[in-house]
Structures are given as structure tokens and as C-alpha cells.
Amino acid sequence: MTVSRRRHNSQFKFQVALDAAKGLKTINQLASEHGLHPSQVTQWKRQLVEGGPAIFNQGNDRKQREQQALEVDLYEQIGRLKVELEWLKKKAARFA
């Protein structure tokens, strides 16, 4: 007899992890209420606590990506200009 794995949506995981983080009930109580293994509840709680600051940095992440994209474009332009300058120096040396 095989047991199929249950898949939980993100809302359910968040709610269980939030309850665990609040500390009103023990991990074992939460696990038995929801039919989960205590280590799974602990893992979700750890993910919530570690990922918490990222929730508030979403605006900063977009700005960082835009800044990095701009830097990449500028470095590419610098590289192209350097190649053109070297080529022009080489050509100008023939006429001098």
C-alpha cells in the first residue's frame, strides 16, 4: 500500500509557520492539529523567519536590478569605445 504525498499551498504553510512563530501552541500541538510531522512545521517556521526581511526589501531589489542593468550597459559601451579608439589609433598611425 503506497501513501501519496500531500501538497500544501503557500497560504496553508504560511499560516502554520505563523502560528508556530507566535508560540501560542507547541510545535507538536500544531503538527498534530494539521496532520503534519513536527520537523515539517519547524522547517516552515525557519523559512518564515529567515525569509521575513526579504518581504520588505522587494522595492529595493527592483532598484538594485535596474542599477545593475545600467552598469552592465555602461560597461559594454565603455568596452566598445575602447575597441574603437584602439582601432582609430592603429589607423591614424599609418598616416602619421
C-alpha positions in Angstrom: 0.0 0.0 0.0 1.5 3.3 -1.1 0.8 6.6 0.5 0.6 9.6 -1.8 2.4 12.8 -0.8 0.2 15.6 0.3 0.9 19.0 -1.2 0.1 22.1 0.8 -0.5 25.5 -0.7 1.6 28.5 0.3 -1.3 30.1 2.3 -1.5 26.9 4.5 2.2 26.8 5.0 2.3 30.5 5.9 -0.5 30.1 8.5 1.1 27.1 10.2 4.5 28.8 10.2 3.0 32.0 11.6 1.2 30.0 14.4 4.5 28.3 15.2 6.3 31.6 15.3 3.7 33.2 17.6 4.4 30.4 20.1 0.9 30.1 21.5 1.0 26.4 20.9 3.9 24.0 20.8 5.2 22.6 17.5 3.9 19.2 18.4 0.4 20.6 19.1 0.4 22.4 15.7 1.7 19.3 13.9 -1.0 17.0 15.4 -3.8 19.5 14.6 -2.8 19.8 11.0 -1.7 16.2 10.5 1.9 17.1 9.8 5.3 16.0 11.1 6.8 18.3 13.7 10.0 18.7 11.7 7.9 20.0 8.8 6.4 22.7 11.0 9.8 23.6 12.3 11.2 23.8 8.7 8.3 26.1 7.6 8.8 28.3 10.7 12.6 28.6 9.9 11.8 29.6 6.3 9.3 32.2 7.5 11.8 33.7 10.0 14.7 33.7 7.6 12.7 35.0 4.6 10.9 37.7 6.6 13.3 40.6 5.9 13.1 39.8 2.1 9.4 40.7 2.1 10.2 44.3 3.0 13.1 44.6 0.5 11.1 44.0 -2.7 11.3 47.6 -3.7 15.0 47.8 -3.1 15.6 44.6 -5.1 13.9 46.2 -8.2 16.1 49.3 -7.8 19.2 47.1 -7.5 18.4 45.1 -10.6 17.8 48.4 -12.5 21.1 49.7 -11.3 23.0 46.5 -12.2 21.4 46.6 -15.7 22.5 50.1 -16.2 26.0 49.3 -15.1 26.2 46.4 -17.5 25.1 48.6 -20.3 27.6 51.3 -19.4 30.5 48.8 -19.2 29.6 47.3 -22.6 29.6 50.8 -24.0 33.0 51.5 -22.5 34.3 48.3 -24.0 33.1 49.2 -27.4 34.5 52.7 -27.2 37.9 51.3 -26.2 38.0 48.9 -29.1 37.0 51.8 -31.5 39.7 54.0 -30.0 42.4 51.4 -30.4 41.3 50.8 -34.0 41.4 54.5 -34.7 44.9 54.8 -33.1 46.1 52.0 -35.3 44.7 53.5 -38.5 46.0 57.0 -37.6 49.5 55.6 -37.0 49.6 54.5 -40.7 49.0 58.1 -41.9 51.5 59.7 -39.5 
